[in-house]
């Protein structure tokens, strides 16, 4: 996620147009929407989730430096396609490993994993901000690349845990589409509505942040380093939100937590429309971060509660997939709306996320 804003700034340095910059998010989302259920299903069938994850991340990291040598939009799109395909293995497989290897409450495990991820993202942005005052965007991207290489060490050191394998061997095409065609599972407690709400929320979020760095620099008038620093409020606000969501799920259904997160995310997007200073931008980021923490914990737990144990990674992959699919359309819509007004972008995206919240609240069953 920290790479996303750097890519926006880098592409703008190369005088690439706004639509192409926003389209990069659509490219990564399109690939991710197909890749995540594939990797999740493959790991469900594999004897070792860790081995699948290690190989995928190794290839992804080998591709990542390609962004630093890209000069044209098509080159950024090519690197993004290959990198995203392999990097998409991380979310569903890592979450499945954590859930299966822990003896504590599932909701607590999910919240801790999400909180650590958010904390890392927030600290990363705080570190990146001063680096942009000292180094070029490309050099900062290289710093992040070398930091990311440490992932291989930690994946290698992870414990190998046995899991309930999905015994039916499927083709690669079946691995991609098996979850979304499993009608009986999707109908359980109207699980489909959670996926639909997640899609709409991510469409709105994808559109909100597709051009956010450009908006803050060119419209609000902030420095590049300040845009990254303020953006750290989003993931850092997610950290307490993750733990608050875990506590609340001990008392109320996870569907309400997810719906609240979607609603709050929508309000966060709306707050960017009138933003005219660092303080108002900070507030918008903070509210958006609060929304994500509630949404992702509620949605993840709702999925885990309502899918077969031996297909857990597959359906977690589908959750990431529908979110990626939402991010495919959000940036495209934002790129078109931005030609008229950035304010129109934020109002539209906020409204879409609020709609997702309503659908989730009404149709998902406790």
Helices and strands as residue ranges (DSSP letters): H 2-13, H 18-45, H 49-64, H 66-69, H 73-87, H 89-101, H 106-134, H 137-148, H 150-157, H 172-177, H 183-187, G 188-190, H 191-209, H 212-215, I 216-220, H 224-248, H 254-273, H 278-305, G 309-311, H 312-337, H 342-363
